[in-house]
Amino acid sequence: MKQIAKLGLTLMVYTAIAGLLLGFIYTKTKPRIEEQERLAQKEALISVMPEEAKFFDEITLPDSTIVFVGYKDSSKSEAVGFASIGMKYGFSSNVKVMVGILPDFTLTGIRVLSQNETPGLGTHVVDDWFQKQFAGKSIEQLKVDKDGGDIKSITGATISSRTVTGAVEAVVKKLMDNKDALPLPSEVEDEVRTQQMFRASRLD
């Protein structure tokens, strides 16, 4: 009986020590991990914005979504692109994507920020060939080929392909629905309004 009690006490001490060590390691590594994530997000932002975007700002939509705005000069008088982060659950994980958009809501590019899909299959969503095909697409084209769209699916990873495509589409739609909150050039606002009226008439 005494041996069982002694063993239980020993295990409790070891567990407590392990917990303290894990907490200490987490406290020390958390700032480094957060800094790495911040740098990765900054790099992704620059990669999906138009080349002429040299200065950046942020605006917050009514639902708390953050939108990054790219300007070509320090006066910030003319927005040349927008970017926002989308997230959707895939085959086995949440997939987070940085999405870049021109003022006319054409895609400039995407960058997968994080994912934990099936190794050798869904993880190919980070491949250049898959991500680069989004550039130049409009919202009407944002479906995978198996669903009649223009995005080529990854062999053996249709769900992961749909997930990224769906996350991108959701970002574009959200920005289009909140276009009044974006600093769009006046001529683009008129064009977007005309396009939306045309889309609505086709749905009627």
N, C-alpha and C positions, 0 to 999 in steps of 0.2 A: 504493500500500500504506500509506504514511504517512498519507494522507488518510483512509483507512478506519479506521485505528487512532485517529486524532484524533477522527473522528466518533463512534466507539464510546466513547471516553473522555468526550466531551462528553455523550453520551446517559446514560452512567452517572452523571455528576455531577448532571445535571438530575433523574434518577430518585431519586438519594439525597436531593437537596434537597426534591423533592416529597414523598418519604416522611417526612422530618423535619417538614415543614409540616403534613402530614395528622395525624401523631402529636401535634403540638403543639395543633392545633385540636381533636382528639378529647379530649385531656387537659383542655382548657379548657371544652369544652362538655358533657362527660359529667356533671359534677355538676349542671349546670342541667337537662339532660334527665331525670336521675334524680329531681330535685326536682319537675319538672313531672309525671312519672309518679306520684310519691307523692301529689301534690295531686289528680290526676285520680282515683286510686284512692280517696282519702278522700272526695271528692265523690260518687263512685259508691256507696260504702258507705252514706253517709247517705241517698242517694236511694232505695236499695232496702230500707232498714230501715223498720219501722213508725214512725210519727210520735212515738210515746211513748218510743222509744229515745233516751236522752239521754247515756248513759254506755256506753263500749265496752271490751271486753276481747278477748283472743285465747286460743284453746286450740289445741293441735296434736294431730292424730289419729295413730294408730300408723304410718300411711304417710307422715307428715310434712306432710299437708295442713293448712293453716292455716284455722281457722274463727273468724270474728269473732262475738262475742256482744254483743247489745244489751240494756241494762238501763234501766229507767225511772227509777231513782234511784241516788245514789252508794253506797248500801249494797250494791248489786249482789246483792240477795237474790232477785230474780225476773227471769229472762230473758224478754224479750218478742219476740226475734227473733234469727235467725242469718244469716250471709252467708259465702259462700266463692266462690272463683274457679274457673271451669271453662274448659277449653281443648280445642278440637278442630280438626282440619284441614278446611278447607272446599274450595271449588272451586280456589282459587289461593293460599291463605294459612292460617296458624293464626288462629283467631278466639278471642279471650279475652273471657270474660263474667263479670261480677260478678252473683251470684245471691242474692236475699234470700228468706228462708223464715221462716214463723211456727213456733212450737213444735209445731203439729200438722202441719207439713210442707206446708202450703199456701203457694204462692208469694206474696210481697209485691211482687215486681218484679225486673226485670233491667236491667243496663246493659252494653252492649258496650264493652269497654275498648280493644280494638285489633283491627284487621282490615285486610286488603289484598286484598279481593275485587274482582271485575270492576267497574270504574267504571260507574255508571249502572244496574247490575243488582244484584249481590251487595252493593254498598256500602249499599244501602237497609236492611240489617240494623240500621243505627244510627238509622233513622227512628223517631220517637215512636210512630206508629200500630202499627208492628211490635213494638216492645219492650213497649208498654203492655198488649198483649193477654195477656201472660203472667201478669199480676197476678190472683190469685184461683184460679189453676189448681192442680189436684192432679196427682200424678205420672201417673195414668191418662190424663190429657188431653194429656200432652206428646208429641204427634205432630202433624205438619203435616196439613192437611186432605186432601192427596192420599194420605196413608197412613191415613186414617180418624180423625185427631185433631182437636183444636179450635184449632190454630194455623194462621192463614191464611198461606199461602205468598206470597212476593213473586213477582210475575209475571216469568218469565224467569230466576228465581234460586232454583229449588227446592232445589238442593244447598246453597246458603248458608243457606236457611231451615231445612233439615234439620240443618245443622251447629250453628246456634245452639240449636235445640230439643234436639238430642242432648247438647250440652254442658250445658245447663240440667238435663236429665233425669239426667245422670250425677252432677251435684252433689247433687240431691235424693236420689237413691238412696244415694250415699255417706254422707250425713248420716243417712238412715234406718237404714242398716246399722251405723252407729256411734252410735246414739242413746244407748247406755249411757255414752258419753264426753261427752254434752252435758248441761248443767244444765237439764233439762226440769222443769217443774212436775209434781208427783206425779200430779195428775189427768190431765195430758196424757200422761204415760207410760202410764197404764192405758188411755187411749183409743187411743193408738198401738199398744199391744200387742194390743188387741182387733181393730183394723183389720188388722194384719199377719196375725193368725190367720185372719181372714175371707178375706183375699186368698189365703193359702196353701190354704185349703179349696176355694176356687174353682179353683185350679190342679190339685188332686188329681183 
